[in-house]
Amino acid sequence: MRRLTAMIQETDHVTNDESNLISSTPCTGFVKTASGMRNHIMAVGQAMLNVNGREVPLNNILYVPDSNANLILVKALTNDGACVAFDSEHATLELSDSTIVTSDLNPRTRHYEIPRLKHEALIVL
């Protein structure tokens, strides 16, 4: 099995649950958290996010078992053609296939959260 070294970019999503990935390739590397900790990357792959009954593909997802949350990066979404709008309590995503997703701001964590369906995820800037 070929091992890759991940190049962390602002276009990489993160999952802490390998079962979220529908395909993956083992890789090495780490992500640095806001607190300065280094969490190891075990794989990079693709997932399908179930949103409003529609499958939305997400690419460049890093499998980081020690991550505190599943993260979807706004920059990665907009690179794939999505439009994202924020207000004080919600984030609205219009994906490239015209799927509309509304996420609510969690006042405790200050993250916008996509409602739990198949997988849970946070939206980060």
Chimera marker file (.cmm) of the C-alpha trace (Angstrom):
<marker_set name="trace">
<marker id="1" x="0.000" y="0.000" z="0.000" r="1" g="1" b="0" radius="0.5"/>
<marker id="2" x="1.412" y="3.380" z="-1.006" r="1" g="1" b="0" radius="0.5"/>
<marker id="3" x="1.765" y="5.930" z="1.776" r="1" g="1" b="0" radius="0.5"/>
<marker id="4" x="1.376" y="9.626" z="1.106" r="1" g="1" b="0" radius="0.5"/>
<marker id="5" x="2.589" y="12.555" z="3.110" r="1" g="1" b="0" radius="0.5"/>
<marker id="6" x="-0.238" y="15.021" z="3.492" r="1" g="1" b="0" radius="0.5"/>
<marker id="7" x="0.295" y="18.623" z="2.552" r="1" g="1" b="0" radius="0.5"/>
<marker id="8" x="-2.099" y="20.487" z="4.797" r="1" g="1" b="0" radius="0.5"/>
<marker id="9" x="-3.791" y="23.305" z="2.991" r="1" g="1" b="0" radius="0.5"/>
<marker id="10" x="-6.693" y="25.603" z="3.618" r="1" g="1" b="0" radius="0.5"/>
<marker id="11" x="-8.681" y="23.317" z="1.325" r="1" g="1" b="0" radius="0.5"/>
<marker id="12" x="-8.547" y="20.233" z="3.552" r="1" g="1" b="0" radius="0.5"/>
<marker id="13" x="-11.579" y="19.117" z="5.540" r="1" g="1" b="0" radius="0.5"/>
<marker id="14" x="-11.036" y="17.007" z="8.694" r="1" g="1" b="0" radius="0.5"/>
<marker id="15" x="-12.843" y="13.976" z="10.128" r="1" g="1" b="0" radius="0.5"/>
<marker id="16" x="-12.163" y="12.119" z="13.359" r="1" g="1" b="0" radius="0.5"/>
<marker id="17" x="-14.165" y="9.051" z="12.258" r="1" g="1" b="0" radius="0.5"/>
<marker id="18" x="-12.659" y="6.858" z="9.552" r="1" g="1" b="0" radius="0.5"/>
<marker id="19" x="-16.096" y="5.377" z="8.783" r="1" g="1" b="0" radius="0.5"/>
<marker id="20" x="-17.056" y="8.789" z="7.331" r="1" g="1" b="0" radius="0.5"/>
<marker id="21" x="-14.664" y="8.154" z="4.424" r="1" g="1" b="0" radius="0.5"/>
<marker id="22" x="-15.956" y="6.261" z="1.387" r="1" g="1" b="0" radius="0.5"/>
<marker id="23" x="-12.453" y="6.026" z="-0.052" r="1" g="1" b="0" radius="0.5"/>
<marker id="24" x="-9.074" y="6.788" z="1.464" r="1" g="1" b="0" radius="0.5"/>
<marker id="25" x="-5.335" y="6.449" z="1.068" r="1" g="1" b="0" radius="0.5"/>
<marker id="26" x="-3.013" y="6.066" z="4.076" r="1" g="1" b="0" radius="0.5"/>
<marker id="27" x="-0.779" y="9.064" z="4.635" r="1" g="1" b="0" radius="0.5"/>
<marker id="28" x="1.490" y="10.616" z="7.217" r="1" g="1" b="0" radius="0.5"/>
<marker id="29" x="1.672" y="14.127" z="8.537" r="1" g="1" b="0" radius="0.5"/>
<marker id="30" x="0.036" y="16.188" z="11.233" r="1" g="1" b="0" radius="0.5"/>
<marker id="31" x="-2.302" y="19.096" z="11.768" r="1" g="1" b="0" radius="0.5"/>
<marker id="32" x="-1.596" y="21.755" z="14.342" r="1" g="1" b="0" radius="0.5"/>
<marker id="33" x="-4.522" y="22.735" z="16.548" r="1" g="1" b="0" radius="0.5"/>
<marker id="34" x="-5.332" y="26.229" z="17.779" r="1" g="1" b="0" radius="0.5"/>
<marker id="35" x="-3.787" y="25.287" z="21.134" r="1" g="1" b="0" radius="0.5"/>
<marker id="36" x="-0.553" y="24.259" z="19.413" r="1" g="1" b="0" radius="0.5"/>
<marker id="37" x="-0.991" y="20.486" z="19.724" r="1" g="1" b="0" radius="0.5"/>
<marker id="38" x="0.045" y="18.289" z="16.801" r="1" g="1" b="0" radius="0.5"/>
<marker id="39" x="-2.508" y="15.647" z="15.795" r="1" g="1" b="0" radius="0.5"/>
<marker id="40" x="-1.394" y="12.891" z="13.441" r="1" g="1" b="0" radius="0.5"/>
<marker id="41" x="-3.065" y="12.379" z="10.057" r="1" g="1" b="0" radius="0.5"/>
<marker id="42" x="-3.724" y="8.734" z="9.272" r="1" g="1" b="0" radius="0.5"/>
<marker id="43" x="-5.378" y="8.982" z="5.823" r="1" g="1" b="0" radius="0.5"/>
<marker id="44" x="-6.796" y="11.340" z="3.216" r="1" g="1" b="0" radius="0.5"/>
<marker id="45" x="-9.960" y="10.589" z="1.285" r="1" g="1" b="0" radius="0.5"/>
<marker id="46" x="-13.463" y="11.427" z="0.145" r="1" g="1" b="0" radius="0.5"/>
<marker id="47" x="-16.821" y="11.383" z="1.933" r="1" g="1" b="0" radius="0.5"/>
<marker id="48" x="-20.443" y="11.876" z="1.039" r="1" g="1" b="0" radius="0.5"/>
<marker id="49" x="-22.297" y="14.234" z="3.355" r="1" g="1" b="0" radius="0.5"/>
<marker id="50" x="-26.022" y="13.517" z="3.509" r="1" g="1" b="0" radius="0.5"/>
<marker id="51" x="-27.736" y="16.917" z="3.483" r="1" g="1" b="0" radius="0.5"/>
<marker id="52" x="-31.493" y="17.284" z="3.147" r="1" g="1" b="0" radius="0.5"/>
<marker id="53" x="-31.665" y="13.800" z="1.642" r="1" g="1" b="0" radius="0.5"/>
<marker id="54" x="-29.007" y="14.563" z="-0.983" r="1" g="1" b="0" radius="0.5"/>
<marker id="55" x="-25.483" y="13.198" z="-1.157" r="1" g="1" b="0" radius="0.5"/>
<marker id="56" x="-22.870" y="15.964" z="-1.266" r="1" g="1" b="0" radius="0.5"/>
<marker id="57" x="-19.308" y="14.857" z="-2.121" r="1" g="1" b="0" radius="0.5"/>
<marker id="58" x="-16.448" y="16.233" z="-0.046" r="1" g="1" b="0" radius="0.5"/>
<marker id="59" x="-12.870" y="15.778" z="-1.246" r="1" g="1" b="0" radius="0.5"/>
<marker id="60" x="-9.506" y="16.185" z="0.487" r="1" g="1" b="0" radius="0.5"/>
<marker id="61" x="-10.733" y="14.992" z="3.870" r="1" g="1" b="0" radius="0.5"/>
<marker id="62" x="-7.993" y="14.279" z="6.363" r="1" g="1" b="0" radius="0.5"/>
<marker id="63" x="-8.617" y="11.445" z="8.819" r="1" g="1" b="0" radius="0.5"/>
<marker id="64" x="-7.292" y="12.761" z="12.140" r="1" g="1" b="0" radius="0.5"/>
<marker id="65" x="-8.457" y="10.428" z="14.947" r="1" g="1" b="0" radius="0.5"/>
<marker id="66" x="-7.527" y="12.890" z="17.717" r="1" g="1" b="0" radius="0.5"/>
<marker id="67" x="-9.471" y="15.805" z="16.217" r="1" g="1" b="0" radius="0.5"/>
<marker id="68" x="-12.170" y="17.145" z="18.547" r="1" g="1" b="0" radius="0.5"/>
<marker id="69" x="-14.638" y="17.621" z="15.689" r="1" g="1" b="0" radius="0.5"/>
<marker id="70" x="-15.366" y="16.980" z="12.039" r="1" g="1" b="0" radius="0.5"/>
<marker id="71" x="-14.506" y="20.178" z="10.166" r="1" g="1" b="0" radius="0.5"/>
<marker id="72" x="-15.720" y="21.485" z="6.831" r="1" g="1" b="0" radius="0.5"/>
<marker id="73" x="-13.720" y="24.458" z="5.612" r="1" g="1" b="0" radius="0.5"/>
<marker id="74" x="-15.535" y="27.334" z="3.938" r="1" g="1" b="0" radius="0.5"/>
<marker id="75" x="-12.557" y="27.970" z="1.637" r="1" g="1" b="0" radius="0.5"/>
<marker id="76" x="-12.755" y="24.382" z="0.361" r="1" g="1" b="0" radius="0.5"/>
<marker id="77" x="-16.499" y="24.700" z="-0.264" r="1" g="1" b="0" radius="0.5"/>
<marker id="78" x="-16.115" y="27.951" z="-2.194" r="1" g="1" b="0" radius="0.5"/>
<marker id="79" x="-13.251" y="26.454" z="-4.221" r="1" g="1" b="0" radius="0.5"/>
<marker id="80" x="-15.755" y="23.781" z="-5.283" r="1" g="1" b="0" radius="0.5"/>
<marker id="81" x="-18.308" y="26.390" z="-6.398" r="1" g="1" b="0" radius="0.5"/>
<marker id="82" x="-20.403" y="26.847" z="-3.260" r="1" g="1" b="0" radius="0.5"/>
<marker id="83" x="-21.674" y="30.225" z="-2.058" r="1" g="1" b="0" radius="0.5"/>
<marker id="84" x="-21.630" y="30.812" z="1.697" r="1" g="1" b="0" radius="0.5"/>
<marker id="85" x="-23.414" y="33.593" z="3.597" r="1" g="1" b="0" radius="0.5"/>
<marker id="86" x="-23.268" y="34.279" z="7.340" r="1" g="1" b="0" radius="0.5"/>
<marker id="87" x="-25.441" y="36.248" z="9.722" r="1" g="1" b="0" radius="0.5"/>
<marker id="88" x="-25.294" y="36.456" z="13.512" r="1" g="1" b="0" radius="0.5"/>
<marker id="89" x="-27.056" y="33.103" z="14.049" r="1" g="1" b="0" radius="0.5"/>
<marker id="90" x="-26.869" y="31.108" z="10.800" r="1" g="1" b="0" radius="0.5"/>
<marker id="91" x="-24.659" y="30.121" z="7.898" r="1" g="1" b="0" radius="0.5"/>
<marker id="92" x="-26.322" y="29.344" z="4.580" r="1" g="1" b="0" radius="0.5"/>
<marker id="93" x="-24.513" y="27.300" z="1.965" r="1" g="1" b="0" radius="0.5"/>
<marker id="94" x="-25.634" y="27.033" z="-1.632" r="1" g="1" b="0" radius="0.5"/>
<marker id="95" x="-23.668" y="24.146" z="-3.081" r="1" g="1" b="0" radius="0.5"/>
<marker id="96" x="-22.676" y="23.866" z="-6.730" r="1" g="1" b="0" radius="0.5"/>
<marker id="97" x="-25.625" y="21.506" z="-7.404" r="1" g="1" b="0" radius="0.5"/>
<marker id="98" x="-28.053" y="24.139" z="-5.948" r="1" g="1" b="0" radius="0.5"/>
<marker id="99" x="-28.525" y="22.247" z="-2.665" r="1" g="1" b="0" radius="0.5"/>
<marker id="100" x="-29.210" y="24.737" z="0.150" r="1" g="1" b="0" radius="0.5"/>
<marker id="101" x="-27.880" y="23.946" z="3.626" r="1" g="1" b="0" radius="0.5"/>
<marker id="102" x="-28.586" y="26.108" z="6.660" r="1" g="1" b="0" radius="0.5"/>
<marker id="103" x="-26.508" y="25.661" z="9.780" r="1" g="1" b="0" radius="0.5"/>
<marker id="104" x="-27.090" y="27.208" z="13.172" r="1" g="1" b="0" radius="0.5"/>
<marker id="105" x="-24.566" y="28.932" z="15.379" r="1" g="1" b="0" radius="0.5"/>
<marker id="106" x="-23.896" y="26.963" z="18.558" r="1" g="1" b="0" radius="0.5"/>
<marker id="107" x="-23.645" y="29.743" z="21.168" r="1" g="1" b="0" radius="0.5"/>
<marker id="108" x="-21.458" y="27.598" z="23.444" r="1" g="1" b="0" radius="0.5"/>
<marker id="109" x="-18.774" y="26.681" z="20.887" r="1" g="1" b="0" radius="0.5"/>
<marker id="110" x="-19.333" y="29.633" z="18.501" r="1" g="1" b="0" radius="0.5"/>
<marker id="111" x="-19.239" y="27.169" z="15.573" r="1" g="1" b="0" radius="0.5"/>
<marker id="112" x="-21.864" y="26.890" z="12.874" r="1" g="1" b="0" radius="0.5"/>
<marker id="113" x="-23.155" y="23.319" z="12.963" r="1" g="1" b="0" radius="0.5"/>
<marker id="114" x="-24.867" y="21.361" z="10.208" r="1" g="1" b="0" radius="0.5"/>
<marker id="115" x="-27.823" y="19.486" z="11.746" r="1" g="1" b="0" radius="0.5"/>
<marker id="116" x="-27.020" y="15.858" z="12.509" r="1" g="1" b="0" radius="0.5"/>
<marker id="117" x="-28.105" y="13.625" z="9.707" r="1" g="1" b="0" radius="0.5"/>
<marker id="118" x="-25.737" y="10.933" z="8.512" r="1" g="1" b="0" radius="0.5"/>
<marker id="119" x="-22.579" y="12.624" z="9.794" r="1" g="1" b="0" radius="0.5"/>
<marker id="120" x="-22.052" y="15.605" z="12.004" r="1" g="1" b="0" radius="0.5"/>
<marker id="121" x="-19.794" y="18.411" z="10.972" r="1" g="1" b="0" radius="0.5"/>
<marker id="122" x="-18.796" y="21.925" z="11.871" r="1" g="1" b="0" radius="0.5"/>
<marker id="123" x="-18.202" y="24.758" z="9.469" r="1" g="1" b="0" radius="0.5"/>
<marker id="124" x="-15.003" y="26.663" z="10.083" r="1" g="1" b="0" radius="0.5"/>
<marker id="125" x="-13.490" y="29.700" z="8.463" r="1" g="1" b="0" radius="0.5"/>
<link id1="1" id2="2" r="1" g="1" b="0" radius="0.2"/>
<link id1="2" id2="3" r="1" g="1" b="0" radius="0.2"/>
<link id1="3" id2="4" r="1" g="1" b="0" radius="0.2"/>
<link id1="4" id2="5" r="1" g="1" b="0" radius="0.2"/>
<link id1="5" id2="6" r="1" g="1" b="0" radius="0.2"/>
<link id1="6" id2="7" r="1" g="1" b="0" radius="0.2"/>
<link id1="7" id2="8" r="1" g="1" b="0" radius="0.2"/>
<link id1="8" id2="9" r="1" g="1" b="0" radius="0.2"/>
<link id1="9" id2="10" r="1" g="1" b="0" radius="0.2"/>
<link id1="10" id2="11" r="1" g="1" b="0" radius="0.2"/>
<link id1="11" id2="12" r="1" g="1" b="0" radius="0.2"/>
<link id1="12" id2="13" r="1" g="1" b="0" radius="0.2"/>
<link id1="13" id2="14" r="1" g="1" b="0" radius="0.2"/>
<link id1="14" id2="15" r="1" g="1" b="0" radius="0.2"/>
<link id1="15" id2="16" r="1" g="1" b="0" radius="0.2"/>
<link id1="16" id2="17" r="1" g="1" b="0" radius="0.2"/>
<link id1="17" id2="18" r="1" g="1" b="0" radius="0.2"/>
<link id1="18" id2="19" r="1" g="1" b="0" radius="0.2"/>
<link id1="19" id2="20" r="1" g="1" b="0" radius="0.2"/>
<link id1="20" id2="21" r="1" g="1" b="0" radius="0.2"/>
<link id1="21" id2="22" r="1" g="1" b="0" radius="0.2"/>
<link id1="22" id2="23" r="1" g="1" b="0" radius="0.2"/>
<link id1="23" id2="24" r="1" g="1" b="0" radius="0.2"/>
<link id1="24" id2="25" r="1" g="1" b="0" radius="0.2"/>
<link id1="25" id2="26" r="1" g="1" b="0" radius="0.2"/>
<link id1="26" id2="27" r="1" g="1" b="0" radius="0.2"/>
<link id1="27" id2="28" r="1" g="1" b="0" radius="0.2"/>
<link id1="28" id2="29" r="1" g="1" b="0" radius="0.2"/>
<link id1="29" id2="30" r="1" g="1" b="0" radius="0.2"/>
<link id1="30" id2="31" r="1" g="1" b="0" radius="0.2"/>
<link id1="31" id2="32" r="1" g="1" b="0" radius="0.2"/>
<link id1="32" id2="33" r="1" g="1" b="0" radius="0.2"/>
<link id1="33" id2="34" r="1" g="1" b="0" radius="0.2"/>
<link id1="34" id2="35" r="1" g="1" b="0" radius="0.2"/>
<link id1="35" id2="36" r="1" g="1" b="0" radius="0.2"/>
<link id1="36" id2="37" r="1" g="1" b="0" radius="0.2"/>
<link id1="37" id2="38" r="1" g="1" b="0" radius="0.2"/>
<link id1="38" id2="39" r="1" g="1" b="0" radius="0.2"/>
<link id1="39" id2="40" r="1" g="1" b="0" radius="0.2"/>
<link id1="40" id2="41" r="1" g="1" b="0" radius="0.2"/>
<link id1="41" id2="42" r="1" g="1" b="0" radius="0.2"/>
<link id1="42" id2="43" r="1" g="1" b="0" radius="0.2"/>
<link id1="43" id2="44" r="1" g="1" b="0" radius="0.2"/>
<link id1="44" id2="45" r="1" g="1" b="0" radius="0.2"/>
<link id1="45" id2="46" r="1" g="1" b="0" radius="0.2"/>
<link id1="46" id2="47" r="1" g="1" b="0" radius="0.2"/>
<link id1="47" id2="48" r="1" g="1" b="0" radius="0.2"/>
<link id1="48" id2="49" r="1" g="1" b="0" radius="0.2"/>
<link id1="49" id2="50" r="1" g="1" b="0" radius="0.2"/>
<link id1="50" id2="51" r="1" g="1" b="0" radius="0.2"/>
<link id1="51" id2="52" r="1" g="1" b="0" radius="0.2"/>
<link id1="52" id2="53" r="1" g="1" b="0" radius="0.2"/>
<link id1="53" id2="54" r="1" g="1" b="0" radius="0.2"/>
<link id1="54" id2="55" r="1" g="1" b="0" radius="0.2"/>
<link id1="55" id2="56" r="1" g="1" b="0" radius="0.2"/>
<link id1="56" id2="57" r="1" g="1" b="0" radius="0.2"/>
<link id1="57" id2="58" r="1" g="1" b="0" radius="0.2"/>
<link id1="58" id2="59" r="1" g="1" b="0" radius="0.2"/>
<link id1="59" id2="60" r="1" g="1" b="0" radius="0.2"/>
<link id1="60" id2="61" r="1" g="1" b="0" radius="0.2"/>
<link id1="61" id2="62" r="1" g="1" b="0" radius="0.2"/>
<link id1="62" id2="63" r="1" g="1" b="0" radius="0.2"/>
<link id1="63" id2="64" r="1" g="1" b="0" radius="0.2"/>
<link id1="64" id2="65" r="1" g="1" b="0" radius="0.2"/>
<link id1="65" id2="66" r="1" g="1" b="0" radius="0.2"/>
<link id1="66" id2="67" r="1" g="1" b="0" radius="0.2"/>
<link id1="67" id2="68" r="1" g="1" b="0" radius="0.2"/>
<link id1="68" id2="69" r="1" g="1" b="0" radius="0.2"/>
<link id1="69" id2="70" r="1" g="1" b="0" radius="0.2"/>
<link id1="70" id2="71" r="1" g="1" b="0" radius="0.2"/>
<link id1="71" id2="72" r="1" g="1" b="0" radius="0.2"/>
<link id1="72" id2="73" r="1" g="1" b="0" radius="0.2"/>
<link id1="73" id2="74" r="1" g="1" b="0" radius="0.2"/>
<link id1="74" id2="75" r="1" g="1" b="0" radius="0.2"/>
<link id1="75" id2="76" r="1" g="1" b="0" radius="0.2"/>
<link id1="76" id2="77" r="1" g="1" b="0" radius="0.2"/>
<link id1="77" id2="78" r="1" g="1" b="0" radius="0.2"/>
<link id1="78" id2="79" r="1" g="1" b="0" radius="0.2"/>
<link id1="79" id2="80" r="1" g="1" b="0" radius="0.2"/>
<link id1="80" id2="81" r="1" g="1" b="0" radius="0.2"/>
<link id1="81" id2="82" r="1" g="1" b="0" radius="0.2"/>
<link id1="82" id2="83" r="1" g="1" b="0" radius="0.2"/>
<link id1="83" id2="84" r="1" g="1" b="0" radius="0.2"/>
<link id1="84" id2="85" r="1" g="1" b="0" radius="0.2"/>
<link id1="85" id2="86" r="1" g="1" b="0" radius="0.2"/>
<link id1="86" id2="87" r="1" g="1" b="0" radius="0.2"/>
<link id1="87" id2="88" r="1" g="1" b="0" radius="0.2"/>
<link id1="88" id2="89" r="1" g="1" b="0" radius="0.2"/>
<link id1="89" id2="90" r="1" g="1" b="0" radius="0.2"/>
<link id1="90" id2="91" r="1" g="1" b="0" radius="0.2"/>
<link id1="91" id2="92" r="1" g="1" b="0" radius="0.2"/>
<link id1="92" id2="93" r="1" g="1" b="0" radius="0.2"/>
<link id1="93" id2="94" r="1" g="1" b="0" radius="0.2"/>
<link id1="94" id2="95" r="1" g="1" b="0" radius="0.2"/>
<link id1="95" id2="96" r="1" g="1" b="0" radius="0.2"/>
<link id1="96" id2="97" r="1" g="1" b="0" radius="0.2"/>
<link id1="97" id2="98" r="1" g="1" b="0" radius="0.2"/>
<link id1="98" id2="99" r="1" g="1" b="0" radius="0.2"/>
<link id1="99" id2="100" r="1" g="1" b="0" radius="0.2"/>
<link id1="100" id2="101" r="1" g="1" b="0" radius="0.2"/>
<link id1="101" id2="102" r="1" g="1" b="0" radius="0.2"/>
<link id1="102" id2="103" r="1" g="1" b="0" radius="0.2"/>
<link id1="103" id2="104" r="1" g="1" b="0" radius="0.2"/>
<link id1="104" id2="105" r="1" g="1" b="0" radius="0.2"/>
<link id1="105" id2="106" r="1" g="1" b="0" radius="0.2"/>
<link id1="106" id2="107" r="1" g="1" b="0" radius="0.2"/>
<link id1="107" id2="108" r="1" g="1" b="0" radius="0.2"/>
<link id1="108" id2="109" r="1" g="1" b="0" radius="0.2"/>
<link id1="109" id2="110" r="1" g="1" b="0" radius="0.2"/>
<link id1="110" id2="111" r="1" g="1" b="0" radius="0.2"/>
<link id1="111" id2="112" r="1" g="1" b="0" radius="0.2"/>
<link id1="112" id2="113" r="1" g="1" b="0" radius="0.2"/>
<link id1="113" id2="114" r="1" g="1" b="0" radius="0.2"/>
<link id1="114" id2="115" r="1" g="1" b="0" radius="0.2"/>
<link id1="115" id2="116" r="1" g="1" b="0" radius="0.2"/>
<link id1="116" id2="117" r="1" g="1" b="0" radius="0.2"/>
<link id1="117" id2="118" r="1" g="1" b="0" radius="0.2"/>
<link id1="118" id2="119" r="1" g="1" b="0" radius="0.2"/>
<link id1="119" id2="120" r="1" g="1" b="0" radius="0.2"/>
<link id1="120" id2="121" r="1" g="1" b="0" radius="0.2"/>
<link id1="121" id2="122" r="1" g="1" b="0" radius="0.2"/>
<link id1="122" id2="123" r="1" g="1" b="0" radius="0.2"/>
<link id1="123" id2="124" r="1" g="1" b="0" radius="0.2"/>
<link id1="124" id2="125" r="1" g="1" b="0" radius="0.2"/>
</marker_set>
